[in-house]
Amino acid sequence: MSKLFNLRSIWYSLSAEQRFFIRRLYYLPKDTLDGITGKRHKYVPPRGYIYTGSPACAADYLKQGQLQLKMLKEHANLQPGHSVLDIGSGIGRTAIALTGYLSQNGSYEGFDVVERGVQWCNSRIHKENPNFNFKYVPLFNDLYNTATLKATEFIFPYADNSIDVAFSFSVFTHMQLEEIQHYFNQIYRVLKPGGVCFSTFFLYDEASEAFISTKKDFSFPVKKEGYRLMNENVKSGNIAIDKTKLSEMLTKENFELAKIIDGFWKDKIRDTAKAEYQDMVVFKKG
């Protein structure tokens, strides 16, 4: 195995609090310098607070959010007056971009399993944008916390048929199949008829399975039924799902699979025409 893969295995062996502390300490010098030089943004957390995605500076963090907004407009037909649900809202990466796009007739709801991220967003984004709401959900996730409530038991705290567009970025890449299936069920319930969900995954098929199971630096060597894991001991670390299995899961909840846009994570030679690292999936409620 590569050195990077071994380092990732060690990282996953640490507790959530240990990983948060190390990240905060590692980026403290850069975060301090950003504060001194005025390179901070009122909505963007310091690098050391960012636990999902890349620990970017404020300018790059905002750029990433704008890219996600672009994808939602292009692939989910997001409109300014829509009601949206951000599944795994993190520390507001997408929400920040949406503050400049959603109208007063639109609304944003987001939830996350990491309380510090929700607190950050409510104290900054919600404070100035009352139609943006963030909820902390104490769900167990062996990557982020030790809560006891299971994701398979979680009922989304939103009314039936109330959401135009639901989305998630790098959420289903850190969940087990039975948890994802339950979330599909809840997404279907809260979406309006004709509503759309846009989500990212790590997906593979027969042609790519051998490569993604052994590829350098980012592989899924642990084979299961319909999916593969990066680490046997951290089942929420990273998961790759067979495309056929994903289609079956969506069909079970009566979703229409609208399209899959492959990301560049499994390219043998990087396709620069692809904008997103992970694979994008769009599915609709009839």
SVG drawing of the C-alpha trace seen along z (x, -y; Angstrom):
<svg xmlns="http://www.w3.org/2000/svg" viewBox="-47 -43 52 53">
<polyline fill="none" stroke="black" stroke-width="0.4" points="0.0,0.0 1.2,-3.5 2.4,-5.8 -0.6,-8.1 -3.0,-5.2 -1.2,-4.1 -1.4,-7.7 -5.1,-7.7 -5.6,-4.5 -3.8,-6.0 -6.0,-9.1 -9.2,-7.0 -7.9,-5.1 -8.1,-8.3 -11.2,-9.5 -13.3,-12.3 -12.1,-14.7 -8.5,-13.8 -8.9,-14.5 -10.6,-17.8 -7.8,-18.8 -5.0,-17.9 -6.6,-19.7 -7.1,-22.8 -3.5,-22.8 -2.0,-22.1 -3.8,-25.0 -3.5,-27.5 -0.5,-29.4 -2.2,-29.9 -5.5,-30.9 -3.7,-33.3 -2.0,-34.9 -5.3,-35.2 -6.7,-37.1 -3.7,-39.5 -3.7,-40.1 -7.5,-40.6 -8.1,-37.5 -11.0,-36.2 -14.6,-36.3 -17.5,-36.7 -19.2,-33.5 -16.2,-31.3 -14.7,-29.3 -10.9,-29.1 -9.2,-26.3 -8.8,-24.3 -12.6,-24.3 -13.3,-22.8 -13.9,-19.0 -15.4,-18.3 -13.8,-18.9 -10.5,-20.8 -9.4,-23.2 -9.4,-26.1 -8.7,-29.8 -11.7,-32.1 -11.3,-32.9 -11.1,-29.2 -13.9,-28.2 -16.2,-30.8 -15.1,-29.6 -16.0,-26.0 -19.4,-27.0 -20.0,-28.9 -19.0,-25.8 -21.6,-23.7 -24.3,-26.4 -23.4,-26.2 -23.9,-22.4 -27.2,-22.7 -28.5,-25.3 -27.3,-23.2 -28.2,-19.7 -31.1,-20.2 -32.7,-23.3 -32.4,-25.2 -34.4,-28.5 -34.2,-31.5 -37.7,-30.9 -37.2,-27.2 -37.3,-25.6 -34.0,-23.6 -32.7,-21.0 -29.0,-20.6 -28.3,-17.1 -25.1,-17.4 -24.7,-21.2 -21.2,-21.1 -19.9,-24.6 -21.9,-26.3 -19.9,-25.8 -22.9,-25.6 -25.2,-27.7 -22.9,-30.8 -23.2,-30.7 -27.0,-30.3 -27.4,-33.4 -26.6,-35.4 -29.0,-33.4 -32.1,-32.4 -34.8,-35.1 -36.9,-36.0 -39.5,-33.6 -37.0,-30.8 -35.9,-29.0 -32.9,-26.9 -32.9,-24.1 -29.8,-22.2 -28.8,-19.6 -25.6,-18.1 -24.2,-15.5 -21.4,-17.8 -22.7,-20.3 -19.8,-22.8 -20.6,-23.2 -24.3,-23.9 -23.4,-26.4 -21.1,-28.3 -23.7,-28.5 -26.5,-29.7 -24.3,-32.3 -23.2,-33.8 -25.3,-32.8 -28.8,-32.5 -28.2,-35.6 -28.2,-37.7 -30.4,-35.5 -33.5,-34.4 -34.8,-32.2 -31.6,-30.0 -32.0,-27.5 -29.5,-24.9 -30.3,-21.9 -27.9,-19.7 -28.8,-16.0 -27.0,-13.8 -26.6,-10.8 -23.9,-8.2 -21.1,-8.4 -17.8,-6.7 -15.9,-9.3 -17.3,-12.4 -19.0,-11.5 -20.0,-8.9 -23.7,-9.8 -26.2,-6.9 -29.1,-7.7 -28.8,-5.6 -29.1,-7.2 -31.6,-4.4 -33.9,-5.6 -33.7,-9.3 -36.9,-11.0 -36.1,-14.2 -37.7,-17.1 -39.5,-18.5 -43.0,-18.2 -44.1,-15.8 -44.0,-17.3 -42.3,-20.5 -38.9,-20.7 -38.2,-21.6 -34.6,-20.6 -32.6,-18.4 -28.9,-18.0 -25.9,-16.5 -22.2,-16.9 -19.9,-14.1 -22.4,-12.7 -23.4,-9.4 -19.7,-8.7 -19.5,-8.4 -22.6,-6.3 -23.5,-2.6 -25.9,-1.2 -28.8,-0.7 -28.4,-4.3 -28.4,-5.6 -31.5,-3.6 -33.3,-5.1 -32.2,-8.6 -33.6,-7.9 -36.9,-7.1 -36.9,-10.3 -35.8,-12.4 -38.7,-11.0 -41.1,-11.8 -40.1,-15.5 -39.7,-16.3 -42.6,-17.8 -44.0,-15.9 -41.5,-16.5 -38.8,-17.5 -35.2,-16.8 -32.3,-15.5 -28.7,-16.1 -26.0,-14.0 -22.4,-13.0 -21.1,-9.5 -18.1,-7.3 -19.5,-4.9 -18.0,-2.1 -19.1,0.5 -17.6,3.8 -15.2,1.9 -13.7,-0.3 -13.9,2.0 -10.5,3.6 -8.8,0.2 -10.6,-1.5 -9.8,1.4 -6.0,1.1 -5.4,-2.5 -2.6,-4.4 -3.4,-6.8 -7.2,-6.5 -8.5,-2.9 -11.3,-0.7 -9.7,2.6 -12.4,4.1 -15.1,5.9 -18.6,6.2 -21.9,7.1 -22.6,4.2 -20.1,1.9 -16.5,1.5 -14.8,-0.1 -11.6,-2.0 -11.1,-0.7 -12.8,2.3 -12.8,0.8 -14.2,-2.6 -17.4,-1.9 -18.3,-5.6 -14.8,-6.5 -15.3,-6.2 -17.7,-3.9 -17.9,-3.2 -21.1,-1.8 -21.8,0.3 -23.9,-1.7 -26.3,1.2 -26.8,1.4 -27.4,-2.3 -30.0,-2.1 -31.8,0.7 -31.8,-1.3 -33.4,-4.3 -36.0,-2.2 -37.0,-0.7 -38.0,-4.2 -39.8,-4.9 -37.2,-7.5 -36.5,-8.1 -32.7,-8.0 -32.3,-11.0 -28.6,-11.0 -25.1,-10.1 -22.2,-12.4 -18.9,-10.7 -16.4,-12.7 -12.6,-12.4 -11.7,-10.5 -11.4,-7.2 -9.9,-8.5 -6.7,-6.8 -5.7,-9.9 -7.4,-13.1 -10.2,-14.3 -10.0,-18.0 -13.5,-18.5 -14.9,-17.1 -15.5,-19.7 -16.3,-17.5 -14.0,-15.0 -16.9,-12.8 -19.6,-11.3 -22.9,-13.3 -26.3,-11.7 -29.6,-13.3 -32.8,-11.6 -36.4,-12.7 -39.7,-12.1 -42.5,-11.4"/>
</svg>
